[in-house]
Amino acid sequence: MRYVKKILGQLNDLLLVNFEVEKVYDEIVDEVKDDTLRRFFRESAIERNEFSKLINKEIESLGETPERVGALSKNFYKLKTKFKGLLDVENESKLIDEIFMLKQASVNKYNEVLMQPHLPLKVCKTLVKQRDSIQDTLRVFKREYAIVA
């Protein structure tokens, strides 16, 4: 029973990460001048929204109510400000670096949850699929960035 509480706490943290990242992408999508980046942010926001819905369902299946606000909300302003600052100076290279770091931090958070013992198989499969999707996007983006650089 104790491990379920820990898993639920980490799932709620992961839910908050996805929610915050979705908000960042939504906030800056219209401010990006580059069509490829605009499409990337729009698609990424939609993807994170879908991830949040699935994590919500997993939390509910474990008998808890998902939390959509918490400590991470304090970081939303910092994330958004950082991205907007990069847009203001129109430094695409630094913006792409921030995207890489944000995606890598997300992958690390997923890996942290996936390392938990007694993680239900259904939850594990959902999280692995989401993590792999983030990693795939990261690899594609790195490849495109390498061609530009």
ABEGO torsion letter per residue (X at the ends): XAAAAAAAAAAAAAAAAAAAAAAAAAAAAAABABAAAAAAAAAAAAAAAAAAAAAAAAAAAAGBBBBABEAAAAAAAAAAAAAAAAAAAGBAAAAAAAAAAAAAAAAAAAAAAAABBGBBAAAAAAAAAAAAAAAAAAAAAAAAAAAAX
